Amino acid sequence: MKQILLFLAAILFSCCSSDNEMKAENMEQKMYITIDGQTQSVTLVDNSATRALVEKLRQAPVSVTLSSSGGFEIWGALGFSLPTSNQQIKAQPGDVILYSGSNICLFYGSNSWSYTRLGKIDGLTESELRSFLKAGESNISVTLSLANTTAIKDLTSTPSSISEDRIYSLNGQRVTNPSHGIYIKNGKKTIL
């Protein structure tokens, strides 16, 4: 009888444990990075730094100015500090990293250092990352947010005046040659 009870307890424990693992896997927090009217999603890791960042972004989006450095990243000051859990890691293209507790680094190349990992930009090739992150440039305006929202507050045109050929960025600027991303076309958000 004792063996049967132990067996049932083990089955119950493994079932509960699997449910919790599945819930943890399904609870992905996204952050969005907007540069020059293009927005990309970032899947955040779960650590004290990202939890603090999410709390900050719940209050309002954060705008920062980043510059290229070392031929592998754009980085700059966040304007506030986050908790660190630094580890020696090799950052890869697409990684979003916290450096020294108050600097954010967006990687388009690789580098090994003691960092706190924040997340990874979703679905871009290394070439697309270099273009999106404006590799090699300085004074890049970057907005971090939790909601994939637009800067367009209201559409005041009548439907007959909306041209099918016109595509706008999420900041409301007209785009003539859109790359991969989310845009406004015919008055609605569209993924291209």
C-alpha positions in Angstrom: 0.0 0.0 0.0 2.9 2.4 0.9 4.4 1.8 -2.6 1.1 2.6 -4.3 0.8 5.9 -2.3 4.3 6.9 -3.2 3.7 6.0 -6.9 0.5 8.2 -6.9 2.3 11.0 -5.1 5.1 10.9 -7.7 2.5 11.0 -10.6 0.7 13.9 -9.0 4.0 15.8 -8.4 5.1 15.2 -12.0 1.8 16.4 -13.4 1.9 19.6 -11.3 5.5 20.2 -12.2 4.7 19.8 -16.0 1.8 22.2 -15.7 4.1 24.8 -14.0 6.8 24.3 -16.7 4.2 24.7 -19.5 2.9 27.9 -17.8 6.4 29.3 -17.5 7.2 28.5 -21.1 4.0 30.2 -22.2 4.5 33.4 -20.1 6.7 35.3 -22.6 7.1 39.0 -21.9 7.7 41.1 -25.0 9.3 44.4 -25.3 9.3 46.5 -28.5 12.2 48.5 -29.9 11.4 51.3 -32.4 14.2 52.9 -34.5 13.4 55.3 -37.3 9.8 54.3 -37.6 10.5 50.5 -37.6 9.5 48.4 -34.6 10.8 44.9 -33.7 9.8 42.7 -30.8 12.2 41.4 -28.2 11.5 38.3 -26.1 12.7 39.1 -22.6 14.4 36.6 -20.3 13.1 36.3 -16.7 15.4 38.0 -14.2 15.4 40.9 -11.8 16.7 43.3 -14.4 13.9 42.5 -16.9 11.2 42.6 -14.2 12.4 46.1 -13.1 12.6 47.2 -16.8 9.0 46.0 -17.4 7.8 47.9 -14.3 9.6 51.1 -15.7 8.0 50.6 -19.1 4.6 50.1 -17.7 4.8 53.7 -16.5 5.8 55.0 -20.0 8.0 54.1 -23.0 11.7 55.0 -22.6 13.6 56.9 -25.2 17.4 56.6 -25.4 20.1 57.7 -27.7 22.5 54.9 -28.7 25.7 54.9 -30.7 27.7 52.2 -32.5 30.8 50.8 -30.7 33.4 48.2 -31.5 31.7 47.1 -34.7 29.3 44.7 -32.9 26.7 46.8 -31.0 24.9 50.0 -30.4 24.7 51.1 -26.8 24.1 54.0 -24.5 22.8 55.1 -21.1 19.2 54.1 -20.1 19.0 57.1 -17.7 18.2 54.8 -14.8 19.8 51.7 -13.2 18.5 48.1 -13.1 19.5 45.2 -10.9 22.4 43.2 -12.4 23.1 39.5 -12.4 26.3 39.7 -14.5 27.8 36.6 -16.0 30.6 36.1 -18.5 28.7 35.5 -21.7 29.3 35.7 -25.4 26.6 38.1 -26.7 25.3 37.2 -30.2 23.6 39.2 -32.9 20.1 40.2 -31.7 21.0 40.0 -28.0 19.7 42.8 -25.8 22.1 43.3 -22.9 22.4 45.3 -19.7 26.0 46.6 -19.2 27.1 48.1 -15.8 23.6 48.3 -14.6 22.6 51.4 -16.5 23.5 50.9 -20.1 21.6 49.0 -22.8 23.5 47.2 -25.6 21.8 46.0 -28.8 24.1 43.5 -30.6 24.5 43.1 -34.4 27.8 41.2 -33.9 29.4 39.1 -31.1 31.4 40.0 -28.0 32.4 38.3 -24.7 32.1 40.2 -21.5 30.4 40.2 -18.1 26.8 41.2 -18.9 23.2 40.8 -17.7 21.1 39.3 -20.4 17.8 41.1 -21.0 16.5 39.4 -24.1 16.8 38.8 -27.9 15.4 40.7 -30.9 13.0 38.3 -32.6 13.3 37.0 -36.2 15.9 39.2 -37.9 19.0 37.9 -39.7 22.4 39.4 -39.0 22.1 41.5 -42.1 18.6 42.7 -41.1 19.9 43.5 -37.6 22.7 45.6 -38.9 20.2 47.6 -41.0 17.6 47.9 -38.3 20.1 48.9 -35.6 21.9 51.3 -38.0 25.3 49.7 -37.5 28.2 52.1 -37.6 26.0 55.2 -36.9 25.9 57.5 -33.9 23.1 59.3 -32.1 20.4 56.7 -32.9 17.0 57.5 -31.4 15.6 54.3 -29.9 12.3 53.9 -28.1 11.7 50.9 -25.7 8.0 50.1 -25.0 5.8 47.2 -23.8 3.0 47.8 -26.3 3.4 47.7 -30.0 1.6 51.0 -30.4 1.8 53.7 -33.0 2.5 57.4 -32.6 -0.7 58.0 -34.7 -3.4 58.9 -32.3 -6.3 59.3 -34.7 -7.0 58.7 -38.3 -8.9 61.8 -39.6 -9.0 61.0 -43.3 -12.1 59.7 -44.9 -11.8 56.2 -46.4 -12.0 57.5 -49.9 -8.9 59.6 -49.4 -6.7 56.8 -48.1 -4.5 55.7 -50.9 -3.6 51.9 -51.2 -0.1 52.9 -52.2 0.7 54.8 -49.0 2.5 53.1 -46.2 3.2 54.8 -42.9 5.6 53.9 -40.0 4.2 53.4 -36.5 5.5 56.9 -35.8 3.2 58.2 -38.5 5.8 59.0 -41.1 5.3 58.0 -44.7 7.6 55.2 -45.8 8.4 54.7 -49.5 10.6 51.5 -49.2 9.4 49.5 -46.2 11.6 46.6 -44.9 10.3 43.9 -42.6 8.2 45.3 -39.8 4.9 46.6 -38.8 3.4 49.5 -40.8 0.1 51.2 -41.4 -1.5 50.6 -44.7 -5.1 51.5 -45.7 -5.6 52.8 -42.2 -4.8 49.5 -40.5 -1.6 47.9 -38.9 0.0 45.5 -41.3 3.0 43.2 -41.0 5.3 43.3 -44.1 
